Amino acid sequence: MLLSNMAVNPKQRKAIDEERMASLVAFTARSLKTKAPVPFGASIYNTTDGTMLLQALNAVSKEFDPSSHAEVRAIRLATKKLKKLSLKGYTLYTTCEPCPMCMSTALWAGLDRVVYGATIEDADKHCQQIYIPATEIVTRSDMRCKVEGPVLRAECYTLFTDPTMLRAFGPRAKRKLK
Ligand SMILES: [Zn+2]
């Protein structure tokens, strides 16, 4: 379905978001068959004409880079591809609610909208998290970006609970909250 996001009603928009998220889940799930399985994937679409610019995976382990989250990688690849600093006119999809670093990068990039699947609470069951909701990062800035989710939360969460991923995560050692 190649539809513009501009002239669609909320029901159509929901269907488009779900279709793009399902496609992102499928893309991310392919990593589960590789030696570097990750549950985190991101894609960027042109908000107006609905074309997909690119998809990216988390590559923290692969690149020995703690900042190589899927969203940051997608944004870096997109601005380089477009040779532009601004991603105004683009929408980012991510299988998990963006962490503060990723949401801040989305704001600096000027993305129109960020749509996420699983939540920080979901991811927290398996790996370390920073407990600041993506919407709070937006609220505390003078930049604007619509944050919407969860979309296909259950489907996105299956990426975390896949046996391959559970083995890769290992047991989750929780910090004791004082
Ligand atoms: Zn992140």
Residues whose N, C-alpha, C, O or C-beta is under 5 A from the ligand:
A	BS01	ZN	H69 P98 C99 M101 C102
